[in-house]
């Protein structure tokens, strides 16, 4: 059963408790995900924002618009949920989307996962979040996207590739966005179930932009489109403003790049508007 824990005491930013158990009807009729995928049932915590209340309502100009709203499931990187994760959710809320950032690590008692990916578990968590959002009366279940960064970016690709985790679920994401995905898009012959946007820096020495180019070049013609933007001179985590100036982490360079971050934000907003029927940045605000 899915329950919502309003521990923060405000309706606009809730900690949602999600059941990421494996009792979800699979497309292949088994009713369960194969044992080698996932790490067992877990209760997930998540940071939920909505466009008609709280900080998102203040930041945006859409509080007058009635739901149900399109929504975005957000997946964090290997360091876990952070203030940056909350900022992404608040920004999405201000654009007119319900946003649910899922805490895949803390919910499992894991502090960090930068030594190895949790892609498959995180992709399954995304579907638990999709199922949860679909039960909310202020969310349009037919208009839900998934967005992730680094490890979460890889999880996004796992979630929407029909040969990977997507094959075990009936529900579908409407769109997918992967910021600098872990292992640099290492998915040969990808066949996506939803239009996919990939954003990565050319100078990223954590995840390879070249492998993302190869993924796009060898993607299956029967899959949804994959749009790739590679930013010259941009490193890993180029959208994290707290990383300016840059730092070295696990032997890799992380650095905020303002032009790349701003361009990527615009591309994400336009991509969501095109695929979820949301509000583009060019649409005049109403007060």
C-alpha positions in Angstrom: 0.0 0.0 0.0 1.2 3.5 -0.8 1.0 6.0 2.0 1.9 9.7 2.1 3.7 11.0 5.2 3.2 14.7 5.6 6.1 15.0 8.0 7.0 18.5 6.8 3.5 19.7 7.8 2.9 21.5 4.5 0.9 20.2 1.6 3.1 21.5 -1.3 6.3 19.7 -0.2 5.5 16.3 1.1 7.6 13.3 2.0 5.9 10.6 0.1 6.3 7.0 1.2 6.3 4.7 -1.8 6.2 0.9 -1.9 8.9 -0.2 -4.4 7.9 -3.9 -3.9 8.1 -6.2 -6.8 4.4 -7.1 -6.8 3.7 -5.1 -10.0 2.1 -6.7 -13.0 4.7 -7.3 -15.6 4.2 -7.2 -19.4 5.3 -10.8 -19.6 2.6 -12.0 -17.3 4.8 -13.3 -14.5 3.7 -10.5 -12.1 7.2 -10.2 -10.7 10.5 -8.7 -11.8 13.3 -11.3 -12.2 15.2 -11.9 -8.9 18.5 -10.6 -10.4 17.0 -7.2 -10.7 16.4 -4.9 -7.7 17.2 -5.4 -4.1 13.8 -6.5 -2.6 10.9 -4.5 -1.3 11.6 -1.2 0.3 9.7 1.9 1.5 10.9 4.9 -0.5 10.9 8.5 0.7 10.5 11.3 -1.8 10.3 15.1 -2.0 7.0 16.2 -3.6 6.2 19.6 -5.0 3.1 20.9 -6.8 2.6 24.0 -8.9 -0.4 25.4 -7.0 1.0 25.7 -3.5 4.1 26.3 -1.4 7.4 27.6 -2.8 6.7 26.4 -6.3 3.5 28.4 -6.3 5.4 31.5 -5.2 8.2 31.0 -7.7 5.9 30.3 -10.6 2.9 32.1 -12.1 0.7 29.0 -12.5 -1.1 28.8 -9.1 -4.3 29.9 -10.9 -4.3 26.9 -13.2 -6.4 23.9 -12.2 -5.1 20.3 -12.1 -4.7 17.6 -12.9 -1.1 18.5 -13.7 1.6 16.8 -15.7 4.3 15.3 -13.5 8.0 14.5 -13.4 9.8 11.8 -11.4 13.3 13.0 -10.5 16.2 10.6 -9.8 19.3 11.7 -7.9 23.0 11.0 -8.5 25.3 8.6 -6.6 25.6 11.0 -3.6 21.9 10.7 -2.8 19.2 13.2 -2.4 20.4 16.7 -1.7 19.5 20.4 -1.7 20.1 20.3 -5.5 17.5 17.6 -5.8 15.0 19.8 -3.9 15.9 22.8 -6.1 15.1 20.7 -9.3 11.7 19.7 -7.8 10.9 23.3 -6.9 11.9 24.5 -10.3 9.7 21.9 -12.0 6.9 22.9 -9.7 7.2 26.5 -10.7 7.0 25.5 -14.4 3.6 23.8 -13.8 4.6 20.2 -13.0 4.1 18.0 -10.0 7.6 16.8 -9.2 8.6 13.8 -7.1 12.2 13.4 -6.2 12.8 9.8 -5.0 15.4 9.0 -2.3 16.7 5.7 -3.6 19.7 5.6 -1.2 18.5 6.9 2.1 15.4 4.7 1.9 17.8 1.7 1.7 20.1 3.0 4.5 22.9 3.7 1.9 25.0 6.8 2.4 26.5 6.9 -1.1 26.8 4.7 -4.1 29.6 6.4 -6.1 31.7 3.2 -6.1 29.1 1.3 -8.1 25.8 2.0 -9.7 22.3 1.3 -8.4 20.8 1.8 -11.9 18.3 -1.1 -12.0 17.0 -0.5 -8.5 16.6 3.2 -9.2 14.8 2.5 -12.5 12.4 0.3 -10.6 12.0 3.0 -8.0 11.0 5.3 -10.9 8.1 3.0 -11.7 7.0 2.9 -8.1 6.9 6.7 -8.2 5.0 6.6 -11.4 2.4 4.3 -9.9 2.2 6.5 -6.8 1.7 9.7 -8.8 -1.0 8.0 -10.9 -3.1 7.6 -7.8 -3.1 11.3 -6.9 -6.2 13.2 -8.1 -4.1 16.3 -9.0 -1.8 14.4 -11.4 -2.6 13.4 -15.0 -1.2 9.8 -15.1 -0.9 9.9 -18.9 1.6 12.9 -18.7 4.5 11.8 -16.5 8.2 12.1 -17.4 11.3 10.9 -15.7 14.5 12.9 -15.2 17.8 11.9 -13.6 21.4 13.0 -13.2 24.6 11.0 -13.3 23.6 7.6 -11.7 20.0 8.8 -11.9 20.6 9.6 -15.6 21.6 6.0 -16.2 18.6 4.8 -14.3 16.4 7.0 -16.6 17.9 5.2 -19.6 17.3 1.8 -17.9 13.7 2.8 -17.2 12.7 3.6 -20.7 14.8 1.1 -22.7 12.4 -1.6 -23.9 15.1 -4.3 -23.6 15.8 -3.3 -19.9 13.5 -2.4 -17.0 10.7 -1.0 -19.2 9.8 -4.5 -20.4 8.6 -5.5 -16.9 6.0 -2.7 -16.6 2.7 -1.9 -18.3 2.8 1.8 -17.4 4.9 4.1 -19.6 6.7 7.4 -19.0 5.8 10.0 -21.6 9.3 11.5 -21.8 12.8 10.9 -20.4 15.7 13.3 -19.6 19.2 12.1 -18.6 21.8 14.6 -17.4 25.4 13.2 -17.9 24.3 9.6 -17.4 26.5 7.2 -15.5 28.9 5.1 -17.6 28.2 7.5 -20.4 25.2 6.0 -22.1 26.7 2.5 -22.3 23.6 1.0 -23.9 24.2 -0.6 -27.3 21.2 -0.8 -29.7 19.0 1.2 -27.4 15.3 1.2 -28.1 13.5 3.8 -26.1 9.8 3.6 -25.1 9.6 7.4 -24.8 11.3 10.4 -26.4 14.6 10.9 -24.6 16.8 13.9 -24.1 20.5 13.4 -23.1 22.7 16.4 -21.9 26.4 15.9 -21.2 29.7 17.8 -21.2 32.4 17.1 -23.7 35.0 17.4 -21.0 33.2 15.0 -18.6 35.8 12.6 -17.4 33.4 10.7 -15.2 31.0 9.7 -17.9 31.9 9.6 -21.6 30.1 11.8 -24.1 31.4 9.7 -26.9 29.5 6.7 -25.6 26.4 8.8 -25.7 27.1 9.6 -29.3 27.5 5.9 -30.0 24.2 5.1 -28.3 22.4 7.6 -30.5 24.1 6.4 -33.7 23.2 2.7 -33.0 19.7 3.2 -31.5 17.0 1.0 -32.9 14.8 2.6 -35.6 11.7 1.2 -34.0 12.4 3.1 -30.7 11.5 6.7 -29.7 13.8 9.5 -30.7 16.9 10.3 -28.7 18.1 13.9 -28.7 21.7 14.5 -27.6 23.4 17.7 -26.6 27.1 17.8 -25.9 28.5 21.0 -24.3 32.0 21.9 -25.3 34.3 22.5 -22.2 31.6 21.4 -19.7 32.6 18.9 -17.0 30.5 16.5 -14.9 27.7 18.0 -12.8 27.8 21.2 -15.0 24.4 22.2 -13.7 25.2 22.1 -10.0 25.8 25.7 -9.0 27.4 24.8 -5.7 30.3 23.3 -7.7 31.6 26.6 -8.9 34.6 26.7 -8.6 35.1 23.1 -9.4 36.4 20.3 -7.2 38.1 16.9 -7.7 36.1 14.0 -6.6 37.2 10.3 -6.8 39.8 11.4 -9.3 37.3 13.2 -11.6 36.7 16.9 -12.1 33.2 18.4 -11.2 32.5 22.0 -12.1 29.5 24.2 -12.7 29.2 25.8 -16.1 26.7 28.6 -16.3 26.2 28.8 -20.1 25.7 25.0 -20.3 23.4 24.9 -17.2 21.2 27.7 -18.6 21.0 26.2 -22.0 20.2 22.7 -20.6 17.5 24.2 -18.4 15.9 25.8 -21.4 16.1 22.6 -23.4 14.5 20.6 -20.6 11.7 23.1 -20.2 11.0 23.1 -23.9 11.3 19.3 -24.1 8.8 18.8 -21.3 6.4 21.3 -22.8 6.5 19.5 -26.1 6.0 16.0 -24.7 3.8 16.6 -21.7 1.7 19.6 -22.9 3.2 21.8 -20.2 4.0 25.5 -20.2 7.0 26.6 -22.3 9.3 29.3 -21.2 8.1 31.5 -24.1 4.5 31.4 -23.0 3.6 34.7 -21.3 3.1 34.5 -17.5 -0.2 35.4 -16.1 -0.6 37.1 -12.7 
